[in-house]
Amino acid sequence: MSIDVDRMADVIISGTALQIAKATEPLVAQIVLLTARLAEVEARAMVPGPPGDPGAQGQAGERGADGKDALDGKDGRDGVDGKDGDPGAQGQDGERGADGKDGERGDDGFAGRDGDRGTDGAGGADGIDGADGEDGERGLDGIAGKDGQDGKDGEDGARGADGPVGKMPMVEAWTDRVHYAGACVTRDGALWQAIADTGRPPGGDDWQCLAAAGADGRTPVMRGTYDPADQYYYLDIVARDGGSSVALRDSPGECPGPDWQMLTAPGKRGQKGETGERGVHGLQGKAAAAPVGLTVDGDGLLTLAMDTGKHFSADFYPVLRSIK
């Protein structure tokens, strides 16, 4: 017989949920009732009452017992050291015998144990100063001391003698070589002075510009009467309508205009001056020439004869032909 585990789990969960709902039903009802009562109390208590007296302070509870410290782990065992032998008893000093002859040096013996430190003996007399030893290594620098207070200003000293007049170094054209501080050179129309020994050309941090190269100057040019078909440039001067104007830039456009500056304007007609005195009577003039004869030939050529002997001719043939 097989058991449906999933179905059994659903039945158990459903039953458990039903039991929980039945068990908490009274509690839910109490919560609903308390919520309603609380809302009713809040609705009635529009103005809060005065605060009550503080209650008595409760007694401090007893301190709980301290917990036990954990046990430390055991250290590993050290090896067993060998025991030192007991020192032998010191014999009495015998009388000093006669000095014997020095025997041959024997082999070095084993070093014995250090004895217990004895009491300090009395200080001996100061010995003679020994020779100065070699200088030891320099010790570490000490901590800097605090700054001392500023002293009072001393009286001004007397003015010293004037020094010689300084001279500026001679200026030379820059060449590709080492130039020393203070040297003055020219390059590309500018004057430079070296502020440090340098092998680099002027223009970097090693040079100070004393005078920069200037731009090419331009002078006014008289261009005559203004012609709209001509091309004009900066500082060109033209005449127009009795006045004159100068161009403020290249290709200034129509004159007059915003890129033209008027130099002179036509003057107004002056007031009529006073009538001058009558001049001296002139000399008698010669009599004018008078015609003495007029002839016309068949070709329409008209000839006028004057009393001075001169003749004037006029061809009337085209006129006569147009009349026909």
C-alpha positions in Angstrom: 0.0 0.0 0.0 1.5 3.4 -1.1 1.1 6.6 0.9 0.5 9.9 -0.8 3.0 12.0 1.2 2.1 15.3 -0.5 -1.6 14.8 0.3 -0.9 13.8 3.9 1.3 17.0 4.3 -1.6 19.2 2.9 -4.0 17.6 5.4 -1.7 18.1 8.3 -1.1 21.7 7.3 -4.8 22.4 6.9 -5.6 20.9 10.2 -2.8 22.8 12.0 -4.0 26.1 10.4 -7.6 25.3 11.6 -6.4 24.6 15.1 -4.4 27.8 15.2 -7.4 29.8 13.9 -9.7 28.3 16.7 -7.0 28.9 19.4 -6.5 32.6 18.4 -10.1 33.4 17.7 -10.8 34.7 21.3 -7.5 36.7 21.2 -8.5 38.3 17.9 -11.9 39.2 19.3 -10.2 40.8 22.4 -7.9 42.8 20.1 -10.9 44.1 18.1 -12.7 45.1 21.2 -9.7 46.9 22.7 -9.1 48.7 19.4 -12.7 50.0 19.5 -12.4 51.0 23.1 -9.1 52.8 22.4 -10.7 54.7 19.5 -13.6 55.7 21.8 -11.2 56.9 24.5 -9.2 58.9 22.0 -12.3 60.5 20.6 -13.4 61.6 24.1 -10.0 62.9 25.3 -9.8 66.0 23.1 -7.9 68.0 25.8 -5.1 66.1 27.6 -5.2 66.2 31.4 -2.3 67.4 33.6 0.6 65.0 33.9 0.6 62.7 36.9 3.3 62.6 39.6 6.2 60.4 38.7 6.1 56.9 40.3 8.6 55.7 42.8 11.9 54.4 41.3 12.1 50.7 41.4 14.9 48.9 43.2 17.9 47.8 41.2 18.0 44.2 40.6 20.8 42.0 41.9 23.8 41.6 39.7 24.0 38.2 38.1 26.8 35.9 38.7 29.8 36.3 36.5 30.3 33.6 33.9 33.2 31.2 34.3 36.3 31.8 32.2 37.1 29.2 29.7 39.9 26.8 30.5 43.2 27.6 28.7 44.7 24.8 26.7 47.7 23.0 28.1 51.2 24.0 26.9 53.5 21.4 25.5 56.2 20.0 27.8 59.7 21.5 27.6 62.7 19.2 27.4 64.6 18.5 30.7 67.6 20.7 31.2 70.7 19.1 32.6 71.6 20.0 36.3 74.7 22.2 37.0 77.2 20.6 39.3 77.6 22.1 42.8 80.7 24.4 43.2 83.5 22.9 45.3 84.5 24.5 48.7 87.1 27.3 48.4 90.4 26.3 50.0 92.4 28.6 52.2 95.0 30.9 50.5 98.5 29.5 51.0 101.6 31.5 51.4 102.9 33.0 48.3 105.8 30.9 47.0 108.7 32.0 45.0 107.9 32.9 41.4 108.6 29.9 39.3 109.8 29.9 35.8 107.2 30.5 33.1 106.1 27.2 31.8 105.0 26.5 28.3 101.5 27.6 27.5 99.0 24.8 27.9 95.9 24.1 25.9 93.0 26.4 26.6 90.7 24.9 29.2 86.9 24.8 29.1 85.1 27.9 30.2 83.7 27.6 33.7 80.4 28.8 34.9 79.9 32.4 35.7 80.1 32.9 39.4 77.5 34.9 41.4 77.9 38.7 41.2 79.9 39.9 44.2 79.3 43.2 46.0 80.6 46.3 44.3 84.0 47.2 45.6 85.0 50.7 46.7 85.6 53.2 43.9 89.3 53.5 43.0 91.1 56.7 42.5 90.6 58.6 39.2 93.0 57.3 36.7 95.1 59.4 34.4 93.3 60.7 31.3 93.9 58.4 28.4 94.6 59.5 24.9 91.7 60.8 22.9 89.9 58.0 21.1 88.7 58.2 17.5 85.6 60.2 16.9 82.4 58.2 17.1 79.7 58.1 14.5 77.4 61.1 14.3 74.4 60.7 16.6 70.8 61.3 15.6 69.7 65.0 15.3 68.1 66.3 18.4 64.6 67.7 18.4 64.5 71.3 17.2 64.2 73.8 20.0 61.5 76.4 20.3 62.0 79.6 18.3 63.6 82.3 20.4 61.9 85.6 20.9 62.7 88.3 18.3 65.4 90.7 19.4 64.9 94.4 19.3 65.6 96.1 16.0 69.1 97.6 16.0 69.8 101.2 14.9 70.1 101.8 11.2 73.7 101.8 10.1 75.3 104.6 8.2 74.7 104.7 4.4 77.4 103.0 2.5 79.3 104.6 -0.4 77.6 104.5 -3.8 78.7 101.6 -5.9 79.8 101.9 -9.5 77.2 102.5 -12.2 75.8 99.2 -13.5 76.1 98.5 -17.2 73.8 96.4 -19.2 75.5 93.6 -21.2 76.1 94.2 -24.8 73.3 92.9 -27.0 74.1 90.3 -29.7 72.2 88.1 -32.1 71.3 84.7 -30.6 73.5 81.8 -31.8 73.2 78.1 -30.9 75.6 77.9 -28.0 75.7 78.2 -24.2 74.6 81.6 -22.9 75.3 82.6 -19.3 72.9 84.3 -16.9 72.5 88.0 -17.7 73.4 87.7 -21.4 71.2 89.8 -23.8 70.3 88.5 -27.3 68.0 89.4 -30.1 65.9 86.8 -32.0 62.9 87.2 -34.3 62.7 90.9 -33.6 62.5 90.5 -29.8 65.1 91.3 -27.1 65.8 88.5 -24.5 67.9 88.2 -21.3 69.1 84.9 -19.9 68.1 84.4 -16.2 70.2 81.2 -15.9 73.0 79.5 -17.7 71.3 77.8 -20.7 71.9 76.2 -24.0 68.3 76.4 -25.1 66.9 79.1 -27.5 64.9 82.1 -26.2 61.3 81.5 -25.4 61.6 79.0 -22.6 61.8 79.4 -18.8 65.5 80.2 -19.0 64.9 83.5 -20.7 63.1 86.8 -19.9 61.6 88.8 -22.7 62.6 92.5 -22.4 61.0 93.8 -25.6 58.6 91.9 -27.8 58.7 92.2 -31.6 56.3 94.8 -32.9 53.8 94.4 -35.7 54.4 96.0 -39.1 53.1 99.5 -39.2 50.5 100.7 -41.8 50.2 104.3 -43.0 47.1 105.9 -44.6 46.9 105.7 -48.4 45.1 108.4 -50.5 42.8 106.5 -52.9 41.0 109.5 -54.5 37.3 109.6 -55.2 35.4 106.6 -53.8 34.4 104.0 -56.5 32.1 101.2 -55.3 33.8 98.9 -57.9 37.2 99.2 -56.2 38.7 97.1 -53.3 39.6 99.1 -50.2 41.8 98.2 -47.2 42.5 99.4 -43.7 43.5 103.1 -43.5 42.6 103.8 -47.2 41.3 107.4 -47.5 38.6 108.3 -50.1 36.8 111.5 -51.1 33.0 111.5 -51.6 30.3 114.2 -51.7 32.7 117.0 -50.8 34.1 115.1 -47.7 36.6 112.4 -47.0 36.5 109.1 -45.0 39.1 106.5 -43.8 38.6 102.7 -43.8 38.6 101.1 -40.4 39.4 97.6 -41.7 40.0 95.6 -44.9 37.0 95.3 -47.2 35.0 97.9 -45.3 32.0 97.8 -47.7 29.8 100.7 -48.9 31.0 104.2 -48.0 29.6 105.8 -45.9 29.1 102.9 -43.6 29.8 101.4 -40.1 33.4 100.5 -41.2 34.3 104.0 -42.4 35.2 107.0 -40.3 34.5 110.4 -41.7 37.5 112.7 -41.6 36.1 115.9 -43.3 32.6 116.9 -44.2 31.5 119.4 -46.9 31.3 122.9 -45.5 28.1 125.0 -45.5 27.7 128.0 -47.9 29.2 131.0 -46.2 27.3 134.2 -45.7 27.4 136.8 -48.5 30.2 139.2 -48.0 30.0 143.0 -48.2 30.0 144.7 -51.6 33.4 145.9 -52.4 34.4 149.3 -53.7 34.1 150.1 -57.4 37.3 149.4 -59.2 39.4 151.8 -61.3 38.0 152.5 -64.8 39.7 150.3 -67.3 41.5 151.3 -70.5 39.6 151.8 -73.8 39.2 148.5 -75.6 39.7 147.9 -79.3 36.7 147.9 -81.5 35.2 144.5 -82.2 35.6 142.9 -85.7 32.7 143.4 -88.0 31.5 141.3 -90.9 31.9 142.9 -94.3 30.8 140.1 -96.6 28.9 136.7 -96.8 29.0 134.3 -99.7 27.6 130.9 -100.3 28.8 128.6 -103.1 26.9 125.8 -104.9 28.1 123.2 -102.5 26.6 124.9 -99.5 29.9 126.3 -98.1 29.2 129.6 -96.3 32.1 132.1 -96.0 32.0 135.1 -93.7 34.5 137.9 -94.4 35.5 140.2 -91.5 36.9 143.8 -91.6 40.1 142.5 -90.1 40.7 140.4 -93.2 39.9 137.1 -91.5 37.4 134.6 -93.0 35.2 132.1 -91.3 33.7 129.2 -93.2 30.8 126.8 -92.3 29.6 123.8 -94.4 25.8 124.0 -94.7 25.6 121.2 -97.3 24.3 118.6 -94.8 21.7 121.1 -93.6 20.5 121.9 -97.1 20.4 118.2 -98.0 18.1 117.4 -95.1 15.8 120.2 -96.2 15.4 118.8 -99.7 
